Amino acid sequence: MIGGFLIAFSIICSPNTFVREALRRPFFKMAGNLCLLCALITPLVIQMNYNSLPDGMFVSFYVVMSLGLANAILITFFAFIIYNLLQYPLEKALKPIVEKYLSQ
C-alpha cells in the first residue's frame, strides 16, 4: 500500500505532465470504472463459489489458485458487460443534460 501511494504521489507531484495526460485518456477511465465494478462484484462471486460447493473445502494452494483465477476471469467479464450495457450508455445519454444544468 505504501508503494502504491508513493507511485501515485510521484505521478501527481511530478513536473512532467506526460503521465497525467496519459491517465486522462478514455481507455484509462474505462479501466478505472472496471476496477470499481470489480471491487463491487467480488464479494458476491466469491460467496457464490463457496456456497455452491456440496462439501467442505480445505484451503490449499490449488483451491486458492482455482478460485482466484475463476474469480478474476468472471469478475472482469461481468464488469465489462455491466459497463457496456449500463454505465457507458447512461453516461453518454446524461452528459449533455448534466453539463447544461450543472456546469459553471
N, CA and C of each residue as an Amber inpcrd file, in Angstrom:
protein
   312
   0.8280000  -1.1850000   0.0000000   0.0000000   0.0000000   0.0000000
   0.8750000   1.2530000   0.0000000   1.9450000   1.2220000   0.7560000
   2.8440000   2.3760000   0.7800000   3.4960000   2.5630000  -0.5850000
   3.8810000   1.4490000  -1.2300000   4.4850000   1.5460000  -2.5580000
   3.5210000   2.1450000  -3.5820000   2.2630000   1.7000000  -3.5360000
   1.2620000   2.2710000  -4.4430000   1.0420000   3.7480000  -4.1800000
   1.0330000   4.1330000  -2.9000000   0.8800000   5.5410000  -2.5560000
   2.0590000   6.3550000  -3.0680000   3.2750000   5.8340000  -2.9150000
   4.4500000   6.5660000  -3.3870000   4.4480000   6.7180000  -4.9090000
   4.0060000   5.6970000  -5.6150000   3.9130000   5.8150000  -7.0770000
   2.8730000   6.8630000  -7.4620000   1.7080000   6.8180000  -6.8290000
   0.6630000   7.8040000  -7.1280000   1.1170000   9.2110000  -6.7590000
   1.7960000   9.3520000  -5.6310000   2.2920000  10.6570000  -5.1930000
   3.3140000  11.2160000  -6.1770000   4.2080000  10.3420000  -6.6790000
   5.2130000  10.8170000  -7.6350000   4.5630000  11.1990000  -8.9650000
   3.4900000  10.5180000  -9.3610000   2.7950000  10.8810000 -10.6050000
   2.0910000  12.2200000 -10.4420000   1.4440000  12.4310000  -9.3050000
   0.6770000  13.6580000  -9.0960000   1.5890000  14.8660000  -8.9420000
   2.6900000  14.6870000  -8.2400000   3.5500000  15.8230000  -7.9220000
   4.7070000  16.0270000  -8.8940000   4.8470000  15.1920000  -9.8920000
   5.9810000  15.3570000 -10.7940000   5.7340000  16.5350000 -11.7390000
   6.8030000  17.2150000 -12.1310000   6.6220000  18.3390000 -13.0670000
   6.2950000  17.8690000 -14.4850000   6.5740000  16.6030000 -14.7880000
   6.2890000  16.0680000 -16.1040000   4.8020000  15.7220000 -16.1880000
   4.1050000  16.2560000 -17.1610000   2.6650000  16.0400000 -17.2690000
   2.3050000  14.8890000 -18.1970000   3.2880000  14.1770000 -18.7200000
   3.0150000  13.0960000 -19.6610000   2.1600000  12.0020000 -19.0350000
   2.5030000  11.5910000 -17.8250000   1.7570000  10.5100000 -17.1730000
   0.3450000  10.9620000 -16.8300000   0.2010000  12.1910000 -16.3490000
  -1.1290000  12.6850000 -16.0200000  -2.0070000  12.8040000 -17.2670000
  -1.4180000  13.2400000 -18.3570000  -2.1910000  13.3110000 -19.6090000
  -2.5630000  11.9210000 -20.1020000  -1.6660000  10.9470000 -19.9330000
  -1.9650000   9.5780000 -20.3550000  -3.0890000   8.9870000 -19.5140000
  -3.1300000   9.2990000 -18.2220000  -4.1790000   8.7640000 -17.3480000
  -5.5400000   9.4070000 -17.6050000  -5.5760000  10.5200000 -18.3110000
  -6.8570000  11.1600000 -18.6420000  -7.4770000  10.5970000 -19.9150000
  -6.8370000   9.7010000 -20.5660000  -7.3570000   9.1140000 -21.8080000
  -8.5810000   8.2480000 -21.5050000  -9.4700000   8.0790000 -22.4740000
 -10.7030000   7.2880000 -22.2410000 -10.4370000   5.8420000 -21.8540000
  -9.3560000   5.2470000 -22.3640000  -9.0630000   3.8550000 -22.0100000
  -8.8060000   3.7090000 -20.5200000  -8.0450000   4.6230000 -19.9390000
  -7.7470000   4.5320000 -18.5170000  -8.9700000   4.8520000 -17.6680000
  -9.8430000   5.7300000 -18.1640000 -11.0840000   5.9850000 -17.4360000
 -11.9640000   4.7450000 -17.4220000 -12.0340000   4.0490000 -18.5730000
 -12.8070000   2.8140000 -18.6340000 -12.1980000   1.7600000 -17.7090000
 -10.8570000   1.6560000 -17.6880000 -10.1980000   0.6920000 -16.8100000
 -10.4800000   1.0090000 -15.3410000 -10.5020000   2.2730000 -14.9820000
 -10.8450000   2.6550000 -13.6170000 -12.2760000   2.2960000 -13.2600000
 -13.1880000   2.4890000 -14.1960000 -14.5820000   2.0930000 -13.9550000
 -14.7080000   0.5830000 -13.8120000 -13.9560000  -0.1650000 -14.6100000
 -13.9820000  -1.6210000 -14.4820000 -13.4280000  -2.0610000 -13.1380000
 -12.3890000  -1.3780000 -12.6510000 -11.8380000  -1.7290000 -11.3330000
 -12.8640000  -1.4890000 -10.2350000 -13.6090000  -0.4020000 -10.3310000
 -14.6470000  -0.1290000  -9.3350000 -15.7350000  -1.1940000  -9.3800000
 -16.1840000  -1.5390000 -10.5870000 -17.2110000  -2.5790000 -10.6950000
 -16.6990000  -3.9200000 -10.1880000 -15.4340000  -4.2280000 -10.4760000
 -14.8570000  -5.4840000  -9.9820000 -14.8310000  -5.5110000  -8.4580000
 -14.4990000  -4.3840000  -7.8520000 -14.4680000  -4.3350000  -6.3920000
 -15.8610000  -4.5060000  -5.7950000 -16.8990000  -4.0470000  -6.5100000
 -18.2540000  -4.1950000  -6.0020000 -18.8010000  -5.6050000  -6.1980000
 -18.3760000  -6.2920000  -7.2690000 -18.9070000  -7.6110000  -7.5890000
 -18.1420000  -8.7320000  -6.8920000 -16.8860000  -8.5100000  -6.5300000
 -16.0270000  -9.5660000  -5.9860000 -16.6460000 -10.3270000  -4.8150000
 -17.1810000  -9.6710000  -3.7860000 -17.7390000 -10.4470000  -2.6680000
 -18.8780000 -11.3770000  -3.0800000 -19.6860000 -10.9400000  -4.0380000
 -20.7920000 -11.7940000  -4.4900000 -20.2930000 -13.0480000  -5.1990000
 -19.3030000 -12.8770000  -6.0670000 -18.7940000 -14.0250000  -6.8180000
 -18.0860000 -15.0060000  -5.8930000 -17.3090000 -14.5130000  -4.9650000
 -16.6180000 -15.4030000  -4.0310000 -17.6280000 -16.1310000  -3.1540000
 -18.6490000 -15.4410000  -2.7100000 -19.6790000 -16.0830000  -1.8900000
 -20.4120000 -17.1620000  -2.6800000 -20.7020000 -16.9060000  -3.9580000
 -21.3530000 -17.9230000  -4.7830000 -20.4420000 -19.1240000  -4.9970000
 -19.1400000 -18.8870000  -5.1500000 -18.1950000 -20.0000000  -5.3100000
 -18.1760000 -20.8900000  -4.0690000 -18.1220000 -20.2770000  -2.8930000
 -18.0490000 -21.0670000  -1.6670000 -19.3830000 -21.7360000  -1.3330000
 -20.4860000 -21.0690000  -1.6070000 -21.7900000 -21.6310000  -1.2560000
 -22.2720000 -22.6910000  -2.2270000 -21.6980000 -22.7610000  -3.4180000
 -22.1610000 -23.7460000  -4.3950000 -21.4610000 -25.0950000  -4.2450000
 -20.5310000 -25.2170000  -3.3240000 -19.8240000 -26.4850000  -3.1380000
 -20.6550000 -27.4310000  -2.2750000 -20.7340000 -28.7060000  -2.6470000
 -21.5590000 -29.6390000  -1.8640000 -20.9180000 -30.0230000  -0.5290000
 -19.6010000 -30.0860000  -0.4700000 -18.9010000 -30.4810000   0.7610000
 -18.0130000 -29.3410000   1.2280000 -17.4530000 -29.5440000   2.4090000
 -16.4960000 -28.5770000   2.9080000 -15.2480000 -28.5480000   2.0510000
 -14.5060000 -27.4940000   2.1420000 -13.3250000 -27.3320000   1.3070000
 -12.1160000 -27.0230000   2.1810000 -11.0060000 -27.6850000   1.9040000
  -9.7490000 -27.3660000   2.5550000  -9.0550000 -26.2830000   1.7460000
  -8.5770000 -25.2860000   2.4310000  -7.9060000 -24.1980000   1.7320000
  -6.4650000 -24.6260000   1.4760000  -6.2020000 -24.9820000   0.2430000
  -4.8480000 -25.3430000  -0.1640000  -4.4330000 -24.4250000  -1.3020000
  -3.2210000 -24.5880000  -1.7460000  -2.6950000 -23.7290000  -2.8080000
  -3.5310000 -23.8520000  -4.0810000  -3.8590000 -25.0660000  -4.4530000
  -4.5990000 -25.2850000  -5.6960000  -6.0230000 -24.7540000  -5.6210000
  -6.6480000 -24.8960000  -4.4630000  -8.0090000 -24.3760000  -4.2950000
  -7.9980000 -22.8510000  -4.3780000  -7.0440000 -22.2390000  -3.7220000
  -6.9550000 -20.7800000  -3.7550000  -6.6480000 -20.2930000  -5.1630000
  -5.7750000 -20.9820000  -5.8700000  -5.4460000 -20.5860000  -7.2450000
  -6.6500000 -20.7470000  -8.1640000  -7.3640000 -21.8590000  -8.0440000
  -8.5150000 -22.0660000  -8.9420000  -9.6220000 -21.0650000  -8.6520000
  -9.9310000 -20.8280000  -7.3810000 -10.9580000 -19.8440000  -7.0550000
 -10.5160000 -18.4350000  -7.4200000  -9.2540000 -18.1340000  -7.2270000
  -8.7450000 -16.8020000  -7.5610000  -8.7750000 -16.5390000  -9.0500000
  -8.3500000 -17.5100000  -9.8540000  -8.3690000 -17.3120000 -11.3010000
  -9.7960000 -17.2550000 -11.8320000 -10.6590000 -18.1280000 -11.3210000
 -12.0590000 -18.0900000 -11.7440000 -12.6940000 -16.7630000 -11.3530000
 -12.3750000 -16.2890000 -10.1650000 -12.8990000 -15.0110000  -9.7030000
 -12.4300000 -13.8800000 -10.6080000 -11.1520000 -13.8430000 -10.9340000
 -10.6210000 -12.7680000 -11.7770000 -11.2390000 -12.7910000 -13.1710000
 -11.3810000 -13.9580000 -13.7450000 -11.9380000 -14.0620000 -15.1010000
 -13.4250000 -13.6830000 -15.1040000 -14.1910000 -14.2470000 -14.1790000
 -15.6290000 -13.9630000 -14.1410000 -15.9320000 -12.4980000 -13.8260000
 -15.2010000 -11.9550000 -12.8920000 -15.4780000 -10.5770000 -12.4930000
 -15.1090000  -9.6030000 -13.5970000 -14.0050000  -9.8510000 -14.2860000
 -13.6490000  -8.9810000 -15.4050000 -14.7060000  -9.0640000 -16.4990000
 -15.1890000 -10.2580000 -16.7730000 -16.2280000 -10.4380000 -17.7900000
 -17.5230000  -9.7240000 -17.3870000 -17.9870000  -9.9300000 -16.1580000
 -19.2190000  -9.2970000 -15.7050000 -19.0910000  -7.7760000 -15.6270000
 -17.9420000  -7.2940000 -15.1700000 -17.7480000  -5.8480000 -15.0810000
 -17.7470000  -5.2130000 -16.4680000 -17.1520000  -5.8830000 -17.4450000
 -17.1440000  -5.3670000 -18.8040000 -18.5620000  -5.3220000 -19.3760000
 -19.3530000  -6.3450000 -19.0920000 -20.7370000  -6.3600000 -19.5700000
 -21.5460000  -5.2580000 -18.8910000 -21.4130000  -5.1000000 -17.5910000
 -22.1540000  -4.0580000 -16.8770000 -21.7590000  -2.6720000 -17.3830000
 -20.4630000  -2.4860000 -17.6210000 -20.0100000  -1.1830000 -18.1190000
 -20.5960000  -0.8990000 -19.4960000 -20.5670000  -1.8670000 -20.3900000
 -21.0430000  -1.6400000 -21.7550000 -22.5590000  -1.5510000 -21.8500000
 -23.2800000  -2.2700000 -21.0210000 -24.7380000  -2.2630000 -21.1160000
 -25.4170000  -1.1990000 -20.2610000 -24.7910000  -0.7890000 -19.1710000
 -25.4460000   0.1640000 -18.2680000 -24.7210000   1.4960000 -18.1500000
 -23.4880000   1.4460000 -17.7080000 -22.8250000   2.6790000 -17.3280000
 -22.4800000   3.5650000 -18.5200000 -21.9060000   3.0020000 -19.5620000
 -21.4940000   3.8120000 -20.7120000 -22.6830000   4.4600000 -21.4260000
 -23.7690000   3.7090000 -21.7280000 -24.9140000   4.3770000 -22.3630000
 -25.5540000   5.4570000 -21.4920000 -25.6640000   5.2040000 -20.1920000
 -26.2220000   6.2310000 -19.3100000 -25.3220000   7.4560000 -19.2330000
 -24.0280000   7.2130000 -19.2150000 -23.0710000   8.3070000 -19.1650000
 -23.1970000   9.1810000 -20.4150000 -23.2900000   8.5570000 -21.5760000
 -23.4080000   9.3080000 -22.8300000 -24.7600000  10.0100000 -22.9410000
 -25.8220000   9.3800000 -22.4480000 -27.1540000   9.9760000 -22.5410000
 -27.3280000  11.1550000 -21.5870000 -26.7420000  11.0590000 -20.3930000
 -26.9390000  12.0980000 -19.3870000 -25.8970000  13.2100000 -19.4320000
 -24.8180000  13.0160000 -20.1830000 -23.7460000  14.0070000 -20.2020000
 -24.2130000  15.3750000 -20.6900000 -24.9900000  15.5010000 -21.7850000
 -25.4370000  16.8430000 -22.2000000 -26.3410000  17.5210000 -21.1710000
 -27.1850000  16.7490000 -20.5170000 -28.0870000  17.3260000 -19.5220000
 -27.3160000  17.8160000 -18.3050000 -26.3900000  16.9980000 -17.8540000
 -25.6040000  17.3570000 -16.6750000 -24.7170000  18.5580000 -16.9620000
 -24.0920000  18.5720000 -18.1320000 -23.2330000  19.7140000 -18.4600000
 -24.0380000  20.9950000 -18.6440000 -25.2630000  20.8830000 -19.1450000
 -26.0840000  22.0660000 -19.3810000 -26.5380000  22.7110000 -18.0700000
 -26.9760000  21.9010000 -17.1210000 -27.5560000  22.4380000 -15.8990000
 -26.5940000  22.5390000 -14.7170000 -25.5410000  21.7260000 -14.7230000
 -24.6480000  21.7210000 -13.5670000 -23.2800000  22.3070000 -13.8370000
 -23.0070000  22.6950000 -15.0640000 -21.6820000  23.2590000 -15.3430000
 -21.6320000  24.6860000 -14.8330000 -20.4320000  25.1510000 -14.6010000
 -20.2880000  26.5050000 -14.0540000 -20.0260000  27.4380000 -15.1690000
